[in-house]
Amino acid sequence: MQGQTDRFLRRGAENSIIRGQTVTLRDGRTFKTPDMMIAIPAAGTINVMGGELTEAAALANAEEWLGPGYTEIAPGVYRSADNLRQFRMTNKDLLDPAQGPHVHFEAIGPDGRVRIENSHVKLKP
C-alpha cells in the first residue's frame, strides 16, 4: 500500500519497506519515493528497488550518475572520479537466473569501500 511501512525480519535484522514517503538517509539527505520501495536494514547498505529500465536508458543514466572522469575499477564495475558513486553491471548481474538481468547504481561511503546505498534496477527488453 502507498504510504505504508511494512516490517519484516530477514536474516535476523529488522527492515522497513517504505513506499510513497519522504525518506531521510543516514547521511541526512532526503528524497521522495513515489514509485519505488526502499529496504532499510538495521545495519549496512540501504537497498533501493529502482524499477526497470531498457539497456540504453540504464547506460545513459549510468554515465550521468558517474559523471566525467569515471574509471572501470573491476570488470563491469565503474567508479566516479570523486569515488562516491558506482555503477555495477557484472556478468553475474546480467546473467542472474534468479532475478533476471539487472544493474546497480551505488553510493559509496567516504572510506571508498563501503556501499551505503544500492539501487537495484531490472533491465527490460
C-alpha positions in Angstrom: 0.0 0.0 0.0 1.2 3.5 -0.8 2.4 5.5 2.2 2.5 2.4 4.4 5.5 0.9 6.2 5.6 -2.9 6.4 8.0 -4.6 8.8 9.6 -7.9 8.2 12.5 -10.0 9.5 15.3 -11.3 7.2 18.5 -12.8 8.5 17.7 -11.6 12.0 17.8 -7.9 11.0 14.7 -5.7 11.1 13.9 -3.8 7.8 11.4 -1.3 6.7 9.8 -1.1 3.2 8.8 2.4 2.5 6.5 3.5 -0.4 5.4 6.9 -1.3 7.1 8.7 1.6 9.9 11.2 2.1 12.9 9.2 3.4 15.8 10.7 5.3 19.0 8.7 4.8 21.7 8.2 7.5 23.8 10.9 6.0 20.9 13.4 6.2 19.9 13.5 2.6 16.1 13.2 1.9 14.2 12.0 -1.2 10.6 11.1 -2.1 9.8 7.5 -3.0 6.6 7.7 -5.1 7.2 4.6 -7.3 9.9 2.6 -5.6 10.5 0.7 -2.5 13.3 1.2 0.0 14.6 -1.6 2.1 16.4 -0.1 5.1 18.4 -2.7 7.0 19.1 -2.3 10.7 22.8 -2.1 9.7 24.6 -1.9 6.4 23.6 -0.9 2.9 20.3 0.8 2.1 18.8 -1.1 -0.8 16.5 0.8 -3.2 14.3 -1.2 -5.6 14.9 1.2 -8.6 12.3 -0.2 -11.0 13.0 -1.1 -14.6 15.0 0.5 -17.5 15.9 -0.5 -21.0 19.6 -1.3 -21.5 20.1 2.0 -23.4 18.4 4.0 -20.6 20.4 2.2 -17.9 23.7 3.0 -19.7 22.7 6.7 -20.3 21.7 7.0 -16.6 25.0 5.4 -15.6 27.0 8.0 -17.5 25.0 10.7 -15.8 25.3 9.1 -12.4 29.1 8.6 -12.6 29.9 12.0 -14.3 33.0 12.8 -16.2 36.3 11.0 -15.5 34.9 7.7 -14.2 37.0 4.6 -14.4 36.4 0.8 -14.5 37.8 -0.5 -11.2 36.9 -4.1 -11.9 35.2 -6.0 -14.8 31.8 -4.4 -15.1 32.3 -2.0 -12.1 32.6 1.7 -12.8 33.5 4.3 -10.2 33.1 8.1 -10.3 36.1 10.4 -10.3 35.2 11.6 -6.7 35.0 7.9 -5.6 31.5 8.4 -4.2 29.3 6.8 -6.9 29.5 3.4 -8.6 27.7 1.6 -11.4 27.8 -2.2 -11.5 26.8 -4.5 -14.3 28.9 -7.6 -14.0 28.3 -10.8 -15.9 26.8 -12.2 -12.7 24.2 -9.3 -12.6 23.4 -9.5 -16.4 23.0 -13.3 -16.4 21.3 -13.8 -13.0 18.9 -16.7 -13.4 17.0 -15.9 -10.2 16.5 -12.2 -10.5 16.9 -11.7 -14.2 19.2 -9.2 -15.8 19.8 -6.1 -13.6 22.3 -3.4 -12.8 23.2 -1.4 -9.7 23.6 2.3 -9.0 25.5 2.6 -5.8 26.6 5.3 -3.3 30.0 4.7 -1.7 31.0 5.8 1.8 33.8 8.3 2.5 36.2 5.4 3.1 35.8 4.5 -0.6 35.0 0.8 0.2 31.6 0.6 1.9 28.4 0.7 -0.2 25.9 2.9 1.7 23.1 2.8 -0.9 22.4 0.3 -3.7 19.7 0.9 -6.3 18.8 -2.4 -7.9 17.4 -1.8 -11.4 16.0 -4.5 -13.6 16.6 -4.4 -17.3 13.6 -4.7 -19.6 13.7 -5.7 -23.2 
